[in-house]
Amino acid sequence: MALAILSKQLSFLLRANLVLMDKD
């Protein structure tokens, strides 16, 4: 399902965002 793929990509981006914010 495309929705599942989008959900995975979204959660990945959110996690990457948190990591970048942590390093800041």
C-alpha distance matrix in Angstrom:
0.0 3.8 5.4 5.5 6.8 8.9 10.1 11.2 12.9 14.5 15.9 17.1 18.9 20.4 21.7 23.1 24.7 26.4 27.7 29.2 30.7 32.1 33.8 35.3
3.8 0.0 3.8 5.5 5.1 6.2 8.6 9.9 10.6 12.2 14.3 15.3 16.5 18.3 20.0 21.0 22.4 24.4 25.8 26.9 28.5 30.2 31.8 33.0
5.4 3.8 0.0 3.8 5.4 5.1 6.0 8.6 9.8 10.3 12.2 14.1 15.2 16.3 18.2 19.8 20.8 22.5 24.3 25.6 26.7 28.4 30.4 31.5
5.5 5.5 3.8 0.0 3.8 5.5 5.0 6.2 8.6 9.8 10.6 12.2 14.2 15.3 16.5 18.3 19.8 21.1 22.6 24.4 25.7 27.0 28.9 30.4
6.8 5.1 5.4 3.8 0.0 3.8 5.4 5.1 6.2 8.6 10.0 10.6 12.3 14.2 15.4 16.5 18.3 20.1 21.2 22.6 24.3 25.8 27.3 28.8
8.9 6.2 5.1 5.5 3.8 0.0 3.8 5.4 5.1 6.0 8.6 9.7 10.4 12.1 14.1 15.2 16.2 18.3 19.9 20.9 22.3 24.2 25.8 26.9
10.1 8.6 6.0 5.0 5.4 3.8 0.0 3.8 5.5 5.1 6.2 8.5 9.9 10.5 12.3 14.2 15.2 16.6 18.4 20.0 21.0 22.5 24.6 25.8
11.2 9.9 8.6 6.2 5.1 5.4 3.8 0.0 3.8 5.4 5.2 6.1 8.6 9.9 10.6 12.2 14.1 15.4 16.6 18.4 19.9 21.1 22.8 24.5
12.9 10.6 9.8 8.6 6.2 5.1 5.5 3.8 0.0 3.8 5.6 5.0 6.2 8.6 9.9 10.5 12.2 14.3 15.3 16.4 18.3 19.9 21.2 22.6
14.5 12.2 10.3 9.8 8.6 6.0 5.1 5.4 3.8 0.0 3.8 5.4 5.1 6.2 8.6 9.8 10.4 12.4 14.3 15.3 16.4 18.3 20.2 21.2
15.9 14.3 12.2 10.6 10.0 8.6 6.2 5.2 5.6 3.8 0.0 3.8 5.5 5.0 6.1 8.6 9.7 10.6 12.4 14.2 15.2 16.4 18.6 20.1
17.1 15.3 14.1 12.2 10.6 9.7 8.5 6.1 5.0 5.4 3.8 0.0 3.8 5.4 5.2 6.2 8.5 10.0 10.6 12.4 14.2 15.3 16.8 18.6
18.9 16.5 15.2 14.2 12.3 10.4 9.9 8.6 6.2 5.1 5.5 3.8 0.0 3.8 5.4 5.0 6.0 8.6 9.8 10.5 12.2 14.1 15.4 16.5
20.4 18.3 16.3 15.3 14.2 12.1 10.5 9.9 8.6 6.2 5.0 5.4 3.8 0.0 3.8 5.5 5.0 6.3 8.7 9.9 10.5 12.3 14.4 15.4
21.7 20.0 18.2 16.5 15.4 14.1 12.3 10.6 9.9 8.6 6.1 5.2 5.4 3.8 0.0 3.8 5.3 5.1 6.3 8.7 9.8 10.5 12.6 14.4
23.1 21.0 19.8 18.3 16.5 15.2 14.2 12.2 10.5 9.8 8.6 6.2 5.0 5.5 3.8 0.0 3.8 5.5 5.1 6.2 8.6 9.8 10.8 12.5
24.7 22.4 20.8 19.8 18.3 16.2 15.2 14.1 12.2 10.4 9.7 8.5 6.0 5.0 5.3 3.8 0.0 3.8 5.4 5.2 6.1 8.5 10.0 10.7
26.4 24.4 22.5 21.1 20.1 18.3 16.6 15.4 14.3 12.4 10.6 10.0 8.6 6.3 5.1 5.5 3.8 0.0 3.8 5.5 5.0 6.0 8.7 9.9
27.7 25.8 24.3 22.6 21.2 19.9 18.4 16.6 15.3 14.3 12.4 10.6 9.8 8.7 6.3 5.1 5.4 3.8 0.0 3.8 5.4 5.0 6.4 8.8
29.2 26.9 25.6 24.4 22.6 20.9 20.0 18.4 16.4 15.3 14.2 12.4 10.5 9.9 8.7 6.2 5.2 5.5 3.8 0.0 3.8 5.4 5.2 6.4
30.7 28.5 26.7 25.7 24.3 22.3 21.0 19.9 18.3 16.4 15.2 14.2 12.2 10.5 9.8 8.6 6.1 5.0 5.4 3.8 0.0 3.8 5.5 5.1
32.1 30.2 28.4 27.0 25.8 24.2 22.5 21.1 19.9 18.3 16.4 15.3 14.1 12.3 10.5 9.8 8.5 6.0 5.0 5.4 3.8 0.0 3.8 5.5
33.8 31.8 30.4 28.9 27.3 25.8 24.6 22.8 21.2 20.2 18.6 16.8 15.4 14.4 12.6 10.8 10.0 8.7 6.4 5.2 5.5 3.8 0.0 3.8
35.3 33.0 31.5 30.4 28.8 26.9 25.8 24.5 22.6 21.2 20.1 18.6 16.5 15.4 14.4 12.5 10.7 9.9 8.8 6.4 5.1 5.5 3.8 0.0
